[in-house]
Structures are given as C-alpha cells and as structure tokens.
Amino acid sequence: MNIDIRTPIGWMFVVLGILLTLYGAISDPALYDRSLGVNVNLWWGVPLLAFGVTFVFFGRRAARMRCEPGTTRA
C-alpha cells in the first residue's frame, strides 16, 4: 500500500496560505502597528501557499509516476 502523505499536507498548507494571504490583503493596516507596519499575515501566507503548492505538485507527480504503465523504477 503506497500512501503519499505529501498531497494532504500540501492541501492543508495551500488552504492555510490562502486564508492568511486573503486576511492580510483585506485587513486594516492599523492592525500591523505592533509589528512595525509589516503585514505579517500577508508575508507568511505567500510562503505557506508556495510550500503547499510544491508539496501537492510533488505528491501528485509521484502518484502519477507510480500509476503509469511502462515506467521503470531505478
């Protein structure tokens, strides 16, 4: 049984990254006075989103490589 944990973990990071990015984009700028004016939600949402997309990509690629007929493994 080949279970690849990258895909569900990747989707979790994608959802979290989207939520943080959207919240950072639409929130009040006065909220970020305590963090020296840096929109922390926006700047952490983007890397989480990129990390999640990378995990989903590699997880799905591995599943596709496993299922394709005629492929050989080294």
PDB file of N, H, CA, C and O in Angstrom:
ATOM      1  N   MET A   1       0.849  -1.177   0.000  1.00  0.00           N
ATOM      2  CA  MET A   1       0.000   0.000   0.000  1.00  0.00           C
ATOM      3  C   MET A   1       0.889   1.233   0.000  1.00  0.00           C
ATOM      4  O   MET A   1       1.662   1.452   0.933  1.00  0.00           O
ATOM      5  N   ASN A   2       0.777   2.031  -1.044  1.00  0.00           N
ATOM      6  H   ASN A   2       0.150   1.853  -1.802  1.00  0.00           H
ATOM      7  CA  ASN A   2       1.604   3.218  -1.193  1.00  0.00           C
ATOM      8  C   ASN A   2       0.805   4.460  -0.800  1.00  0.00           C
ATOM      9  O   ASN A   2      -0.028   4.945  -1.567  1.00  0.00           O
ATOM     10  N   ILE A   3       1.065   4.957   0.380  1.00  0.00           N
ATOM     11  H   ILE A   3       1.741   4.563   1.003  1.00  0.00           H
ATOM     12  CA  ILE A   3       0.393   6.161   0.849  1.00  0.00           C
ATOM     13  C   ILE A   3       1.398   7.296   0.791  1.00  0.00           C
ATOM     14  O   ILE A   3       2.474   7.223   1.384  1.00  0.00           O
ATOM     15  N   ASP A   4       1.036   8.339   0.073  1.00  0.00           N
ATOM     16  H   ASP A   4       0.162   8.399  -0.409  1.00  0.00           H
ATOM     17  CA  ASP A   4       1.907   9.503  -0.044  1.00  0.00           C
ATOM     18  C   ASP A   4       1.296  10.643   0.767  1.00  0.00           C
ATOM     19  O   ASP A   4       0.246  11.178   0.413  1.00  0.00           O
ATOM     20  N   ILE A   5       1.954  10.998   1.838  1.00  0.00           N
ATOM     21  H   ILE A   5       2.807  10.563   2.126  1.00  0.00           H
ATOM     22  CA  ILE A   5       1.427  11.978   2.774  1.00  0.00           C
ATOM     23  C   ILE A   5       1.603  13.415   2.266  1.00  0.00           C
ATOM     24  O   ILE A   5       1.031  14.348   2.830  1.00  0.00           O
ATOM     25  N   ARG A   6       2.397  13.591   1.198  1.00  0.00           N
ATOM     26  H   ARG A   6       2.862  12.833   0.740  1.00  0.00           H
ATOM     27  CA  ARG A   6       2.662  14.942   0.706  1.00  0.00           C
ATOM     28  C   ARG A   6       1.419  15.649   0.197  1.00  0.00           C
ATOM     29  O   ARG A   6       1.279  16.858   0.379  1.00  0.00           O
ATOM     30  N   THR A   7       0.517  14.918  -0.435  1.00  0.00           N
ATOM     31  H   THR A   7       0.630  13.935  -0.582  1.00  0.00           H
ATOM     32  CA  THR A   7      -0.653  15.563  -1.029  1.00  0.00           C
ATOM     33  C   THR A   7      -1.592  16.158   0.023  1.00  0.00           C
ATOM     34  O   THR A   7      -1.923  17.338  -0.093  1.00  0.00           O
ATOM     35  N   PRO A   8      -2.043  15.418   1.042  1.00  0.00           N
ATOM     36  CA  PRO A   8      -2.933  16.059   2.018  1.00  0.00           C
ATOM     37  C   PRO A   8      -2.250  17.147   2.837  1.00  0.00           C
ATOM     38  O   PRO A   8      -2.877  18.149   3.182  1.00  0.00           O
ATOM     39  N   ILE A   9      -0.971  16.957   3.152  1.00  0.00           N
ATOM     40  H   ILE A   9      -0.462  16.143   2.872  1.00  0.00           H
ATOM     41  CA  ILE A   9      -0.255  18.006   3.876  1.00  0.00           C
ATOM     42  C   ILE A   9      -0.125  19.241   2.993  1.00  0.00           C
ATOM     43  O   ILE A   9      -0.270  20.367   3.468  1.00  0.00           O
ATOM     44  N   GLY A  10       0.146  19.032   1.721  1.00  0.00           N
ATOM     45  H   GLY A  10       0.263  18.117   1.334  1.00  0.00           H
ATOM     46  CA  GLY A  10       0.232  20.158   0.793  1.00  0.00           C
ATOM     47  C   GLY A  10      -1.071  20.925   0.702  1.00  0.00           C
ATOM     48  O   GLY A  10      -1.069  22.156   0.701  1.00  0.00           O
ATOM     49  N   TRP A  11      -2.203  20.199   0.623  1.00  0.00           N
ATOM     50  H   TRP A  11      -2.205  19.199   0.624  1.00  0.00           H
ATOM     51  CA  TRP A  11      -3.506  20.877   0.564  1.00  0.00           C
ATOM     52  C   TRP A  11      -3.777  21.653   1.847  1.00  0.00           C
ATOM     53  O   TRP A  11      -4.384  22.724   1.805  1.00  0.00           O
ATOM     54  N   MET A  12      -3.333  21.123   2.991  1.00  0.00           N
ATOM     55  H   MET A  12      -2.840  20.253   3.025  1.00  0.00           H
ATOM     56  CA  MET A  12      -3.509  21.848   4.251  1.00  0.00           C
ATOM     57  C   MET A  12      -2.749  23.175   4.219  1.00  0.00           C
ATOM     58  O   MET A  12      -3.277  24.206   4.637  1.00  0.00           O
ATOM     59  N   PHE A  13      -1.518  23.148   3.725  1.00  0.00           N
ATOM     60  H   PHE A  13      -1.089  22.311   3.385  1.00  0.00           H
ATOM     61  CA  PHE A  13      -0.735  24.375   3.632  1.00  0.00           C
ATOM     62  C   PHE A  13      -1.306  25.335   2.586  1.00  0.00           C
ATOM     63  O   PHE A  13      -1.242  26.551   2.767  1.00  0.00           O
ATOM     64  N   VAL A  14      -1.861  24.805   1.498  1.00  0.00           N
ATOM     65  H   VAL A  14      -1.913  23.817   1.351  1.00  0.00           H
ATOM     66  CA  VAL A  14      -2.483  25.656   0.482  1.00  0.00           C
ATOM     67  C   VAL A  14      -3.665  26.408   1.087  1.00  0.00           C
ATOM     68  O   VAL A  14      -3.795  27.619   0.904  1.00  0.00           O
ATOM     69  N   VAL A  15      -4.522  25.692   1.804  1.00  0.00           N
ATOM     70  H   VAL A  15      -4.416  24.709   1.952  1.00  0.00           H
ATOM     71  CA  VAL A  15      -5.698  26.341   2.415  1.00  0.00           C
ATOM     72  C   VAL A  15      -5.266  27.375   3.444  1.00  0.00           C
ATOM     73  O   VAL A  15      -5.797  28.485   3.462  1.00  0.00           O
ATOM     74  N   LEU A  16      -4.317  27.031   4.296  1.00  0.00           N
ATOM     75  H   LEU A  16      -3.885  26.129   4.281  1.00  0.00           H
ATOM     76  CA  LEU A  16      -3.836  27.972   5.298  1.00  0.00           C
ATOM     77  C   LEU A  16      -3.176  29.185   4.645  1.00  0.00           C
ATOM     78  O   LEU A  16      -3.372  30.315   5.092  1.00  0.00           O
ATOM     79  N   GLY A  17      -2.402  28.953   3.599  1.00  0.00           N
ATOM     80  H   GLY A  17      -2.243  28.034   3.236  1.00  0.00           H
ATOM     81  CA  GLY A  17      -1.761  30.063   2.891  1.00  0.00           C
ATOM     82  C   GLY A  17      -2.765  30.990   2.235  1.00  0.00           C
ATOM     83  O   GLY A  17      -2.589  32.208   2.250  1.00  0.00           O
ATOM     84  N   ILE A  18      -3.825  30.419   1.652  1.00  0.00           N
ATOM     85  H   ILE A  18      -3.968  29.430   1.640  1.00  0.00           H
ATOM     86  CA  ILE A  18      -4.865  31.249   1.035  1.00  0.00           C
ATOM     87  C   ILE A  18      -5.574  32.079   2.097  1.00  0.00           C
ATOM     88  O   ILE A  18      -5.809  33.272   1.905  1.00  0.00           O
ATOM     89  N   LEU A  19      -5.915  31.445   3.224  1.00  0.00           N
ATOM     90  H   LEU A  19      -5.724  30.476   3.381  1.00  0.00           H
ATOM     91  CA  LEU A  19      -6.596  32.179   4.290  1.00  0.00           C
ATOM     92  C   LEU A  19      -5.747  33.323   4.825  1.00  0.00           C
ATOM     93  O   LEU A  19      -6.238  34.440   4.987  1.00  0.00           O
ATOM     94  N   LEU A  20      -4.481  33.051   5.099  1.00  0.00           N
ATOM     95  H   LEU A  20      -4.082  32.143   4.967  1.00  0.00           H
ATOM     96  CA  LEU A  20      -3.607  34.102   5.625  1.00  0.00           C
ATOM     97  C   LEU A  20      -3.377  35.216   4.606  1.00  0.00           C
ATOM     98  O   LEU A  20      -3.373  36.394   4.963  1.00  0.00           O
ATOM     99  N   THR A  21      -3.188  34.851   3.352  1.00  0.00           N
ATOM    100  H   THR A  21      -3.192  33.894   3.062  1.00  0.00           H
ATOM    101  CA  THR A  21      -2.953  35.859   2.320  1.00  0.00           C
ATOM    102  C   THR A  21      -4.184  36.740   2.137  1.00  0.00           C
ATOM    103  O   THR A  21      -4.067  37.962   2.050  1.00  0.00           O
ATOM    104  N   LEU A  22      -5.355  36.131   2.078  1.00  0.00           N
ATOM    105  H   LEU A  22      -5.451  35.138   2.148  1.00  0.00           H
ATOM    106  CA  LEU A  22      -6.573  36.929   1.934  1.00  0.00           C
ATOM    107  C   LEU A  22      -6.806  37.824   3.141  1.00  0.00           C
ATOM    108  O   LEU A  22      -7.162  38.992   2.987  1.00  0.00           O
ATOM    109  N   TYR A  23      -6.608  37.288   4.340  1.00  0.00           N
ATOM    110  H   TYR A  23      -6.319  36.339   4.465  1.00  0.00           H
ATOM    111  CA  TYR A  23      -6.787  38.100   5.541  1.00  0.00           C
ATOM    112  C   TYR A  23      -5.788  39.258   5.564  1.00  0.00           C
ATOM    113  O   TYR A  23      -6.143  40.382   5.919  1.00  0.00           O
ATOM    114  N   GLY A  24      -4.555  38.984   5.189  1.00  0.00           N
ATOM    115  H   GLY A  24      -4.267  38.071   4.901  1.00  0.00           H
ATOM    116  CA  GLY A  24      -3.555  40.047   5.156  1.00  0.00           C
ATOM    117  C   GLY A  24      -3.862  41.098   4.112  1.00  0.00           C
ATOM    118  O   GLY A  24      -3.545  42.272   4.299  1.00  0.00           O
ATOM    119  N   ALA A  25      -4.481  40.687   3.006  1.00  0.00           N
ATOM    120  H   ALA A  25      -4.739  39.733   2.853  1.00  0.00           H
ATOM    121  CA  ALA A  25      -4.786  41.631   1.931  1.00  0.00           C
ATOM    122  C   ALA A  25      -5.977  42.529   2.267  1.00  0.00           C
ATOM    123  O   ALA A  25      -6.016  43.686   1.848  1.00  0.00           O
ATOM    124  N   ILE A  26      -6.954  42.002   3.026  1.00  0.00           N
ATOM    125  H   ILE A  26      -6.922  41.062   3.367  1.00  0.00           H
ATOM    126  CA  ILE A  26      -8.161  42.799   3.272  1.00  0.00           C
ATOM    127  C   ILE A  26      -8.234  43.385   4.673  1.00  0.00           C
ATOM    128  O   ILE A  26      -9.183  44.111   4.972  1.00  0.00           O
ATOM    129  N   SER A  27      -7.279  43.102   5.536  1.00  0.00           N
ATOM    130  H   SER A  27      -6.508  42.513   5.292  1.00  0.00           H
ATOM    131  CA  SER A  27      -7.350  43.592   6.910  1.00  0.00           C
ATOM    132  C   SER A  27      -6.919  45.057   6.996  1.00  0.00           C
ATOM    133  O   SER A  27      -6.295  45.605   6.087  1.00  0.00           O
ATOM    134  N   ASP A  28      -7.276  45.656   8.114  1.00  0.00           N
ATOM    135  H   ASP A  28      -7.783  45.211   8.852  1.00  0.00           H
ATOM    136  CA  ASP A  28      -6.977  47.064   8.373  1.00  0.00           C
ATOM    137  C   ASP A  28      -5.475  47.251   8.610  1.00  0.00           C
ATOM    138  O   ASP A  28      -4.890  46.529   9.417  1.00  0.00           O
ATOM    139  N   PRO A  29      -4.847  48.196   7.928  1.00  0.00           N
ATOM    140  CA  PRO A  29      -3.403  48.415   8.130  1.00  0.00           C
ATOM    141  C   PRO A  29      -3.042  48.841   9.553  1.00  0.00           C
ATOM    142  O   PRO A  29      -1.898  48.665   9.974  1.00  0.00           O
ATOM    143  N   ALA A  30      -3.991  49.393  10.293  1.00  0.00           N
ATOM    144  H   ALA A  30      -4.920  49.536   9.951  1.00  0.00           H
ATOM    145  CA  ALA A  30      -3.713  49.785  11.677  1.00  0.00           C
ATOM    146  C   ALA A  30      -3.450  48.569  12.561  1.00  0.00           C
ATOM    147  O   ALA A  30      -2.846  48.691  13.627  1.00  0.00           O
ATOM    148  N   LEU A  31      -3.896  47.417  12.127  1.00  0.00           N
ATOM    149  H   LEU A  31      -4.386  47.317  11.261  1.00  0.00           H
ATOM    150  CA  LEU A  31      -3.677  46.179  12.875  1.00  0.00           C
ATOM    151  C   LEU A  31      -2.184  45.849  12.979  1.00  0.00           C
ATOM    152  O   LEU A  31      -1.762  45.171  13.917  1.00  0.00           O
ATOM    153  N   TYR A  32      -1.405  46.314  12.042  1.00  0.00           N
ATOM    154  H   TYR A  32      -1.747  46.865  11.281  1.00  0.00           H
ATOM    155  CA  TYR A  32       0.008  45.947  11.964  1.00  0.00           C
ATOM    156  C   TYR A  32       0.939  46.994  12.560  1.00  0.00           C
ATOM    157  O   TYR A  32       2.141  46.969  12.294  1.00  0.00           O
ATOM    158  N   ASP A  33       0.411  47.910  13.356  1.00  0.00           N
ATOM    159  H   ASP A  33      -0.566  47.931  13.573  1.00  0.00           H
ATOM    160  CA  ASP A  33       1.256  48.894  14.038  1.00  0.00           C
ATOM    161  C   ASP A  33       2.181  48.222  15.046  1.00  0.00           C
ATOM    162  O   ASP A  33       3.308  48.670  15.252  1.00  0.00           O
ATOM    163  N   ARG A  34       1.711  47.155  15.669  1.00  0.00           N
ATOM    164  H   ARG A  34       0.795  46.790  15.502  1.00  0.00           H
ATOM    165  CA  ARG A  34       2.527  46.462  16.669  1.00  0.00           C
ATOM    166  C   ARG A  34       3.681  45.691  16.033  1.00  0.00           C
ATOM    167  O   ARG A  34       4.668  45.393  16.705  1.00  0.00           O
ATOM    168  N   SER A  35       3.566  45.364  14.745  1.00  0.00           N
ATOM    169  H   SER A  35       2.763  45.606  14.199  1.00  0.00           H
ATOM    170  CA  SER A  35       4.643  44.640  14.066  1.00  0.00           C
ATOM    171  C   SER A  35       5.445  45.578  13.164  1.00  0.00           C
ATOM    172  O   SER A  35       5.948  45.168  12.118  1.00  0.00           O
ATOM    173  N   LEU A  36       5.557  46.834  13.577  1.00  0.00           N
ATOM    174  H   LEU A  36       5.148  47.167  14.427  1.00  0.00           H
ATOM    175  CA  LEU A  36       6.326  47.866  12.879  1.00  0.00           C
ATOM    176  C   LEU A  36       5.826  48.102  11.453  1.00  0.00           C
ATOM    177  O   LEU A  36       6.611  48.428  10.562  1.00  0.00           O
ATOM    178  N   GLY A  37       4.528  47.938  11.242  1.00  0.00           N
ATOM    179  H   GLY A  37       3.891  47.673  11.965  1.00  0.00           H
ATOM    180  CA  GLY A  37       3.923  48.191   9.950  1.00  0.00           C
ATOM    181  C   GLY A  37       4.074  47.072   8.936  1.00  0.00           C
ATOM    182  O   GLY A  37       3.694  47.236   7.777  1.00  0.00           O
ATOM    183  N   VAL A  38       4.617  45.948   9.348  1.00  0.00           N
ATOM    184  H   VAL A  38       4.926  45.815  10.290  1.00  0.00           H
ATOM    185  CA  VAL A  38       4.802  44.823   8.434  1.00  0.00           C
ATOM    186  C   VAL A  38       3.544  43.957   8.461  1.00  0.00           C
ATOM    187  O   VAL A  38       3.101  43.530   9.527  1.00  0.00           O
ATOM    188  N   ASN A  39       2.982  43.705   7.306  1.00  0.00           N
ATOM    189  H   ASN A  39       3.341  44.052   6.440  1.00  0.00           H
ATOM    190  CA  ASN A  39       1.789  42.876   7.192  1.00  0.00           C
ATOM    191  C   ASN A  39       2.214  41.410   7.291  1.00  0.00           C
ATOM    192  O   ASN A  39       2.453  40.748   6.281  1.00  0.00           O
ATOM    193  N   VAL A  40       2.302  40.926   8.516  1.00  0.00           N
ATOM    194  H   VAL A  40       2.107  41.465   9.336  1.00  0.00           H
ATOM    195  CA  VAL A  40       2.834  39.591   8.785  1.00  0.00           C
ATOM    196  C   VAL A  40       1.950  38.509   8.161  1.00  0.00           C
ATOM    197  O   VAL A  40       2.460  37.515   7.644  1.00  0.00           O
ATOM    198  N   ASN A  41       0.650  38.694   8.205  1.00  0.00           N
ATOM    199  H   ASN A  41       0.235  39.502   8.625  1.00  0.00           H
ATOM    200  CA  ASN A  41      -0.250  37.685   7.639  1.00  0.00           C
ATOM    201  C   ASN A  41      -0.022  37.532   6.139  1.00  0.00           C
ATOM    202  O   ASN A  41       0.007  36.412   5.629  1.00  0.00           O
ATOM    203  N   LEU A  42       0.136  38.628   5.443  1.00  0.00           N
ATOM    204  H   LEU A  42       0.112  39.538   5.857  1.00  0.00           H
ATOM    205  CA  LEU A  42       0.367  38.567   4.003  1.00  0.00           C
ATOM    206  C   LEU A  42       1.720  37.941   3.693  1.00  0.00           C
ATOM    207  O   LEU A  42       1.826  37.104   2.797  1.00  0.00           O
ATOM    208  N   TRP A  43       2.751  38.338   4.426  1.00  0.00           N
ATOM    209  H   TRP A  43       2.665  39.018   5.154  1.00  0.00           H
ATOM    210  CA  TRP A  43       4.094  37.849   4.129  1.00  0.00           C
ATOM    211  C   TRP A  43       4.323  36.426   4.599  1.00  0.00           C
ATOM    212  O   TRP A  43       5.281  35.802   4.143  1.00  0.00           O
ATOM    213  N   TRP A  44       3.510  35.878   5.478  1.00  0.00           N
ATOM    214  H   TRP A  44       2.732  36.385   5.848  1.00  0.00           H
ATOM    215  CA  TRP A  44       3.605  34.463   5.821  1.00  0.00           C
ATOM    216  C   TRP A  44       2.641  33.631   5.004  1.00  0.00           C
ATOM    217  O   TRP A  44       2.885  32.443   4.792  1.00  0.00           O
ATOM    218  N   GLY A  45       1.554  34.222   4.538  1.00  0.00           N
ATOM    219  H   GLY A  45       1.356  35.188   4.710  1.00  0.00           H
ATOM    220  CA  GLY A  45       0.601  33.492   3.712  1.00  0.00           C
ATOM    221  C   GLY A  45       1.180  33.091   2.373  1.00  0.00           C
ATOM    222  O   GLY A  45       0.927  31.988   1.888  1.00  0.00           O
ATOM    223  N   VAL A  46       1.951  33.974   1.776  1.00  0.00           N
ATOM    224  H   VAL A  46       2.156  34.870   2.170  1.00  0.00           H
ATOM    225  CA  VAL A  46       2.534  33.693   0.456  1.00  0.00           C
ATOM    226  C   VAL A  46       3.527  32.521   0.510  1.00  0.00           C
ATOM    227  O   VAL A  46       3.431  31.629  -0.333  1.00  0.00           O
ATOM    228  N   PRO A  47       4.476  32.476   1.460  1.00  0.00           N
ATOM    229  CA  PRO A  47       5.363  31.298   1.512  1.00  0.00           C
ATOM    230  C   PRO A  47       4.623  30.005   1.862  1.00  0.00           C
ATOM    231  O   PRO A  47       4.968  28.941   1.348  1.00  0.00           O
ATOM    232  N   LEU A  48       3.612  30.084   2.730  1.00  0.00           N
ATOM    233  H   LEU A  48       3.332  30.949   3.147  1.00  0.00           H
ATOM    234  CA  LEU A  48       2.844  28.877   3.042  1.00  0.00           C
ATOM    235  C   LEU A  48       2.113  28.371   1.809  1.00  0.00           C
ATOM    236  O   LEU A  48       2.037  27.164   1.577  1.00  0.00           O
ATOM    237  N   LEU A  49       1.583  29.283   1.027  1.00  0.00           N
ATOM    238  H   LEU A  49       1.645  30.263   1.216  1.00  0.00           H
ATOM    239  CA  LEU A  49       0.904  28.904  -0.203  1.00  0.00           C
ATOM    240  C   LEU A  49       1.880  28.263  -1.188  1.00  0.00           C
ATOM    241  O   LEU A  49       1.565  27.239  -1.795  1.00  0.00           O
ATOM    242  N   ALA A  50       3.050  28.852  -1.348  1.00  0.00           N
ATOM    243  H   ALA A  50       3.306  29.683  -0.855  1.00  0.00           H
ATOM    244  CA  ALA A  50       4.057  28.293  -2.256  1.00  0.00           C
ATOM    245  C   ALA A  50       4.535  26.920  -1.780  1.00  0.00           C
ATOM    246  O   ALA A  50       4.720  26.013  -2.591  1.00  0.00           O
ATOM    247  N   PHE A  51       4.735  26.767  -0.478  1.00  0.00           N
ATOM    248  H   PHE A  51       4.585  27.504   0.180  1.00  0.00           H
ATOM    249  CA  PHE A  51       5.152  25.483   0.086  1.00  0.00           C
ATOM    250  C   PHE A  51       4.091  24.418  -0.155  1.00  0.00           C
ATOM    251  O   PHE A  51       4.414  23.291  -0.529  1.00  0.00           O
ATOM    252  N   GLY A  52       2.829  24.769   0.058  1.00  0.00           N
ATOM    253  H   GLY A  52       2.567  25.685   0.362  1.00  0.00           H
ATOM    254  CA  GLY A  52       1.743  23.827  -0.161  1.00  0.00           C
ATOM    255  C   GLY A  52       1.608  23.414  -1.607  1.00  0.00           C
ATOM    256  O   GLY A  52       1.391  22.239  -1.904  1.00  0.00           O
ATOM    257  N   VAL A  53       1.734  24.380  -2.517  1.00  0.00           N
ATOM    258  H   VAL A  53       1.910  25.334  -2.276  1.00  0.00           H
ATOM    259  CA  VAL A  53       1.651  24.061  -3.943  1.00  0.00           C
ATOM    260  C   VAL A  53       2.795  23.139  -4.349  1.00  0.00           C
ATOM    261  O   VAL A  53       2.601  22.232  -5.158  1.00  0.00           O
ATOM    262  N   THR A  54       3.975  23.359  -3.800  1.00  0.00           N
ATOM    263  H   THR A  54       4.133  24.096  -3.142  1.00  0.00           H
ATOM    264  CA  THR A  54       5.119  22.499  -4.091  1.00  0.00           C
ATOM    265  C   THR A  54       4.873  21.075  -3.602  1.00  0.00           C
ATOM    266  O   THR A  54       5.158  20.113  -4.316  1.00  0.00           O
ATOM    267  N   PHE A  55       4.344  20.939  -2.386  1.00  0.00           N
ATOM    268  H   PHE A  55       4.112  21.720  -1.806  1.00  0.00           H
ATOM    269  CA  PHE A  55       4.050  19.611  -1.855  1.00  0.00           C
ATOM    270  C   PHE A  55       3.006  18.894  -2.697  1.00  0.00           C
ATOM    271  O   PHE A  55       3.159  17.712  -3.005  1.00  0.00           O
ATOM    272  N   VAL A  56       1.949  19.600  -3.070  1.00  0.00           N
ATOM    273  H   VAL A  56       1.824  20.560  -2.820  1.00  0.00           H
ATOM    274  CA  VAL A  56       0.893  18.980  -3.889  1.00  0.00           C
ATOM    275  C   VAL A  56       1.469  18.554  -5.238  1.00  0.00           C
ATOM    276  O   VAL A  56       1.166  17.467  -5.731  1.00  0.00           O
ATOM    277  N   PHE A  57       2.289  19.402  -5.827  1.00  0.00           N
ATOM    278  H   PHE A  57       2.535  20.284  -5.427  1.00  0.00           H
ATOM    279  CA  PHE A  57       2.889  19.074  -7.120  1.00  0.00           C
ATOM    280  C   PHE A  57       3.717  17.797  -7.042  1.00  0.00           C
ATOM    281  O   PHE A  57       3.547  16.891  -7.859  1.00  0.00           O
ATOM    282  N   PHE A  58       4.614  17.724  -6.057  1.00  0.00           N
ATOM    283  H   PHE A  58       4.751  18.460  -5.393  1.00  0.00           H
ATOM    284  CA  PHE A  58       5.481  16.550  -5.960  1.00  0.00           C
ATOM    285  C   PHE A  58       4.708  15.306  -5.534  1.00  0.00           C
ATOM    286  O   PHE A  58       5.040  14.203  -5.971  1.00  0.00           O
ATOM    287  N   GLY A  59       3.697  15.454  -4.701  1.00  0.00           N
ATOM    288  H   GLY A  59       3.428  16.349  -4.346  1.00  0.00           H
ATOM    289  CA  GLY A  59       2.879  14.307  -4.308  1.00  0.00           C
ATOM    290  C   GLY A  59       2.095  13.751  -5.475  1.00  0.00           C
ATOM    291  O   GLY A  59       2.017  12.534  -5.641  1.00  0.00           O
ATOM    292  N   ARG A  60       1.516  14.613  -6.284  1.00  0.00           N
ATOM    293  H   ARG A  60       1.579  15.602  -6.150  1.00  0.00           H
ATOM    294  CA  ARG A  60       0.744  14.150  -7.434  1.00  0.00           C
ATOM    295  C   ARG A  60       1.656  13.594  -8.525  1.00  0.00           C
ATOM    296  O   ARG A  60       1.298  12.646  -9.224  1.00  0.00           O
ATOM    297  N   ARG A  61       2.840  14.193  -8.662  1.00  0.00           N
ATOM    298  H   ARG A  61       3.131  14.963  -8.094  1.00  0.00           H
ATOM    299  CA  ARG A  61       3.788  13.681  -9.658  1.00  0.00           C
ATOM    300  C   ARG A  61       4.241  12.273  -9.292  1.00  0.00           C
ATOM    301  O   ARG A  61       4.372  11.417 -10.166  1.00  0.00           O
ATOM    302  N   ALA A  62       4.481  12.030  -8.010  1.00  0.00           N
ATOM    303  H   ALA A  62       4.375  12.726  -7.300  1.00  0.00           H
ATOM    304  CA  ALA A  62       4.903  10.696  -7.571  1.00  0.00           C
ATOM    305  C   ALA A  62       3.780   9.693  -7.782  1.00  0.00           C
ATOM    306  O   ALA A  62       4.038   8.556  -8.177  1.00  0.00           O
ATOM    307  N   ALA A  63       2.546  10.088  -7.527  1.00  0.00           N
ATOM    308  H   ALA A  63       2.336  11.011  -7.205  1.00  0.00           H
ATOM    309  CA  ALA A  63       1.421   9.177  -7.736  1.00  0.00           C
ATOM    310  C   ALA A  63       1.245   8.873  -9.215  1.00  0.00           C
ATOM    311  O   ALA A  63       0.934   7.740  -9.583  1.00  0.00           O
ATOM    312  N   ARG A  64       1.436   9.854 -10.048  1.00  0.00           N
ATOM    313  H   ARG A  64       1.689  10.774  -9.750  1.00  0.00           H
ATOM    314  CA  ARG A  64       1.299   9.648 -11.490  1.00  0.00           C
ATOM    315  C   ARG A  64       2.413   8.744 -12.013  1.00  0.00           C
ATOM    316  O   ARG A  64       2.173   7.900 -12.876  1.00  0.00           O
ATOM    317  N   MET A  65       3.617   8.915 -11.501  1.00  0.00           N
ATOM    318  H   MET A  65       3.812   9.601 -10.800  1.00  0.00           H
ATOM    319  CA  MET A  65       4.747   8.075 -11.925  1.00  0.00           C
ATOM    320  C   MET A  65       4.528   6.626 -11.495  1.00  0.00           C
ATOM    321  O   MET A  65       4.936   5.698 -12.194  1.00  0.00           O
ATOM    322  N   ARG A  66       3.887   6.434 -10.348  1.00  0.00           N
ATOM    323  H   ARG A  66       3.556   7.187  -9.780  1.00  0.00           H
ATOM    324  CA  ARG A  66       3.625   5.103  -9.836  1.00  0.00           C
ATOM    325  C   ARG A  66       2.581   4.381 -10.672  1.00  0.00           C
ATOM    326  O   ARG A  66       2.631   3.158 -10.808  1.00  0.00           O
ATOM    327  N   CYS A  67       1.622   5.137 -11.241  1.00  0.00           N
ATOM    328  H   CYS A  67       1.582   6.130 -11.130  1.00  0.00           H
ATOM    329  CA  CYS A  67       0.494   4.530 -11.942  1.00  0.00           C
ATOM    330  C   CYS A  67       0.707   4.370 -13.438  1.00  0.00           C
ATOM    331  O   CYS A  67      -0.020   3.602 -14.068  1.00  0.00           O
ATOM    332  N   GLU A  68       1.673   5.061 -14.033  1.00  0.00           N
ATOM    333  H   GLU A  68       2.264   5.685 -13.520  1.00  0.00           H
ATOM    334  CA  GLU A  68       1.856   4.993 -15.477  1.00  0.00           C
ATOM    335  C   GLU A  68       2.415   3.640 -15.889  1.00  0.00           C
ATOM    336  O   GLU A  68       3.428   3.194 -15.351  1.00  0.00           O
ATOM    337  N   PRO A  69       1.762   2.989 -16.837  1.00  0.00           N
ATOM    338  CA  PRO A  69       2.297   1.695 -17.311  1.00  0.00           C
ATOM    339  C   PRO A  69       3.539   1.925 -18.175  1.00  0.00           C
ATOM    340  O   PRO A  69       3.658   2.932 -18.873  1.00  0.00           O
ATOM    341  N   GLY A  70       4.428   0.992 -18.106  1.00  0.00           N
ATOM    342  H   GLY A  70       4.331   0.174 -17.539  1.00  0.00           H
ATOM    343  CA  GLY A  70       5.632   1.066 -18.926  1.00  0.00           C
ATOM    344  C   GLY A  70       6.762   1.863 -18.316  1.00  0.00           C
ATOM    345  O   GLY A  70       7.822   1.998 -18.928  1.00  0.00           O
ATOM    346  N   THR A  71       6.559   2.394 -17.119  1.00  0.00           N
ATOM    347  H   THR A  71       5.699   2.284 -16.622  1.00  0.00           H
ATOM    348  CA  THR A  71       7.655   3.114 -16.470  1.00  0.00           C
ATOM    349  C   THR A  71       8.444   2.137 -15.619  1.00  0.00           C
ATOM    350  O   THR A  71       7.902   1.185 -15.058  1.00  0.00           O
ATOM    351  N   THR A  72       9.707   2.393 -15.541  1.00  0.00           N
ATOM    352  H   THR A  72      10.148   3.167 -15.997  1.00  0.00           H
ATOM    353  CA  THR A  72      10.560   1.540 -14.713  1.00  0.00           C
ATOM    354  C   THR A  72      11.135   2.365 -13.596  1.00  0.00           C
ATOM    355  O   THR A  72      11.371   3.565 -13.736  1.00  0.00           O
ATOM    356  N   ARG A  73      11.356   1.705 -12.492  1.00  0.00           N
ATOM    357  H   ARG A  73      11.164   0.730 -12.378  1.00  0.00           H
ATOM    358  CA  ARG A  73      11.956   2.365 -11.349  1.00  0.00           C
ATOM    359  C   ARG A  73      13.403   1.930 -11.246  1.00  0.00           C
ATOM    360  O   ARG A  73      13.736   0.773 -11.505  1.00  0.00           O
ATOM    361  N   ALA A  74      14.243   2.845 -10.873  1.00  0.00           N
ATOM    362  H   ALA A  74      13.973   3.784 -10.662  1.00  0.00           H
ATOM    363  CA  ALA A  74      15.670   2.522 -10.727  1.00  0.00           C
ATOM    364  C   ALA A  74      15.948   1.865  -9.416  1.00  0.00           C
ATOM    365  O   ALA A  74      17.095   1.526  -9.127  1.00  0.00           O
TER     366      ALA A  74
END
